[in-house]
């Protein structure tokens, strides 16, 4: 019969704490957005790492279905949520990024993926800031930037947040890919 000490011995490092993370948003090469990378790391309130998905192929054989492993779905969406400060620095920078892809007024923007997409990083940290695991979202760009919280005079005291949904081409996971 397992004892509590056996369980504690198997829980390396005392367990991962989901509030210990760092998100790094790197500006794109072809659009000047004025992003303070350090500020985005501090003001990122949260994110959810996307699920790993392998599709399946179904073959029919004499009235039976046979399931085979298909291709990995490596493209997807990733959403980050940020606290808003009073200079709107992170939100403004991400809106400039979006505008550089497709300008509000002219409907023009940069054409090359290398100009508007970049690698983004999410790191899971130990309590002493040691990086435990890294996710790199390759060739990512913003697709949706929310306006922020609803403006409501009756709302309780809180700091406003906004979110950004990113489209990425694929991602790598430390301990798995590199």
N, C-alpha and C positions, 0 to 999 in steps of 0.2 A: 504494500500500500504506500502510495506517495505521501511524503511529508511536506509541510510548508517550506522547510529549509531546502528540499530538493527543488521545489518550484522557484524559490528565490535564486538559487544557484544557476538555474537555466535562464533567468531573465537578465540577459547581459546588460550591464550598465544601469540597471534599475528600470529599464524600459524607456522607450522613445516618448518624448513629450511633444504633442502636436503643435504647441505654441512656440516651439523652438525651430524657426526656419528663417531663411533669407531668400528673397526674390530679387534677381538682378535684371533690370530692363536696360539693355544696351541700345543706344540710339542707332538708327539706320545710317548707312554711309552716304546716301544721296539726298537726304532731307535734313536741313538745319532745324532742330526742334527745341534746342536750349534745355535739354533734360539733364538734371543733376542725378546721376546714377545712384549716388549715396542716399539721396533723399527718397528715391523710390523704394530702396530697400527698407528704410526706416518706416515709411508711411504705408507699406503694404500690410493691410489688415489680415488678409487671408487668401487662400486659394485651395483648389482641390486638384490633386494630381490625377490626370486622366487614367481610366482603366486601360489595361492591356487586353486587346481583343484579337483573337485569331478566328477568322471566318471558317465556315465549314462548307463542304461540297457533299451533296446528297446524291448517291447513285441508287437507282432502282434495279434490283436483280430478283427476278422470279417472285415478285410480290413482296419483297423485303426492301427496306431502306438501309443503305450502308452509309455511314457518316465517315468522311475523311477530313483531315485537317486541310484548310484552305490557306489563303494568303492572310498575312497580318495586316490589319488596318492601322497604318501608322500616321495617317493624316487625321486632323481633328481640330477641335476647339479647346482652348484653355482659358479660363476666366480668373482674373485677379481682382481683388477689391482693395481700394485705397482709402485711407483717411484723407479728408480735405482740409488743407490749411487755408488761411485767409488770403494768401497770394495765388492760390489755385495752380501752383507751379507744376505739379505732376499732371493734373487734368489738362492744363493749357498745352503742355508739351505733347501729350498724346493726341490732343485735338489738332495740333499743328502737323503731327505725323500723318494723321488721317487726311488732313487737307492737302498735304504734299502728294498723297496718292491720287486724290481726286478733289480739286479745288472747288469750294462752294460756289464761287462766282463764275469761273471760266470753264469748269468741267474738264480741266486739263490736269496733268500730273506727271510724275516720273513714270517711265515705262519698264525699266529693268528691275527684275526681282532683287538683284544685288543692290539697287539704290533704295528700295523701300522695305526690305525684309532683313532681319538680323536674328542672331541666336539669343534666346532668353534662357535664364537659369533659375531653377528652384533648388535650394540646398536644404536638407534636413540636418539640423544641428544638435549636438549634445549640449548639455547645460553649461559647458565651458567654451562654447562656440566652435568646437571641433566639428568639421563637416563629416557627417555619417554617410550621407547618400546624396547624389547629385542627379538632377534631371535637366537635360539640355534640349530645349525646343528649337529645332532648326528651321531657319528661314521663316520666322514668324513675323506677322504684321497685324495691327489692330483692325478689327472688323466692326466692333460695336463699342462705343464709349458712352456710358450712361450719363445723363445730365446731373445726377446726384439725387439727394433725398427730395421728397415732396416738400414744398415750402408750406408750413402750417404753423400759424401763430399759437395753436394749442398743443403743439408737439412738446414732449418732455425734453429736458436738457440732455443734449447728446452732441457728439461731433459728427458732422456730415460725412458720408462716404459715397464713392462712386465706383463703378466696376468697368473693366475693360475686357472684352472677349477677343482673343487672339486666334488666328488661323495659323497652323504650322504645317510643315511638309512631313516631318517625322521627328522622333525624339530618341535620345539615348539615355540610358540609365547606368550610373556607375555600379560596378560589381556585376554587370550583365554585358554591356557593350564595350566599356573601356576600362 
